Amino acid sequence: MELQVIQNKIFEVRGYRVMLDFHLAELYNVKTKVLKQAVKRNIQRFPSDFMFELDKEEFHQLVTICDQFPETLKHSSVSPMVFTEQGVAMLSTVLRSQTAIDVNISIMRAFVLMRQMVIGYDELLKRIEELEESTDAQFSEIYQALTQLLSKPDPKPRKPIGYRIPDEEK
C-alpha cells in the first residue's frame, strides 16, 4: 500500500495525529458500520488516548479544511470515531484478518515516517536558528567596521599651506 495515500488520511485533532473511522474502514476493506461495531464490542481496548469521537465543531472544522470527504459524510449526523497510532494498532487485533494486518503494517510505517519528518523538521529549524545567530554576529561586526570607516575623524589643526608673508610687508 502506498504510504502517501495513508499520509493524506492522517489529521491532527486535539494534539493527536489521527485517522478517521471511514478512512480506516476503506483501507481495511470493511464497512464503517462493521468497524464501529467491532470497536464497540471491544471498547475496553480503546481508551481515550487510542480512540475518541469528534464533537460537531471538530468535525465541522475538519470538513472545512479537507475536501476529500464524501458529500454524504459531510452532512452526516453521526460523529466519526478517530484513532491514534495506538488505536490503529489495536484495531488489527479486533478485526483479525490478513488484510487488517497488512494494512496495519502500512499505516504504522506512515505514522513512523511522519514522526521522522517532524523530527527532521525540528532539527532543520534548530540548524537555521544557529545559522541566523552566527550570521547576525558576523553582520554586527561588519556594521561596526563600516561605521568606523564611515565616521569622519575629528579634524586636526593644520598649518596653513603656502608662502608666508612677513608681517612687516603688510
C-alpha positions, 0 to 999 in steps of 0.5 A: 500500500502506498504510504502517501495515500495513508499520509493524506488520511492522517489529521491532527485533532486535539494534539493527536495525529489521527485517522478517521473511522471511514478512512480506516474502514476503506483501507481495511476493506470493511464497512464503517458500520462493521468497524464501529461495531467491532470497536464497540464490542471491544471498547475496553481496548480503546481508551481515550488516548487510542480512540475518541469521537469528534464533537460537531465543531471538530468535525465541522472544522475538519470538513472545512479544511479537507475536501476529500470527504464524501458529500454524504459524510459531510452532512452526516449526523453521526460523529466519526470515531478517530484513532491514534497510532495506538488505536490503529494498532489495536484495531488489527487485533479486533478485526483479525484478518490478513488484510487488517494486518497488512494494512496495519503494517502500512499505516504504522510505517506512515505514522513512523515516517511522519514522526521522522519528518517532524523530527527532521523538521525540528532539527532543520529549524534548530540548524537555521536558528544557529545559522541566523545567530552566527550570521547576525554576529558576523553582520554586527561586526561588519556594521561596526567596521563600516561605521568606523570607516564611515565616521569622519575623524575629528579634524586636526589643526593644520598649518596653513599651506603656502608662502608666508608673508612677513608681517612687516610687508603688510 
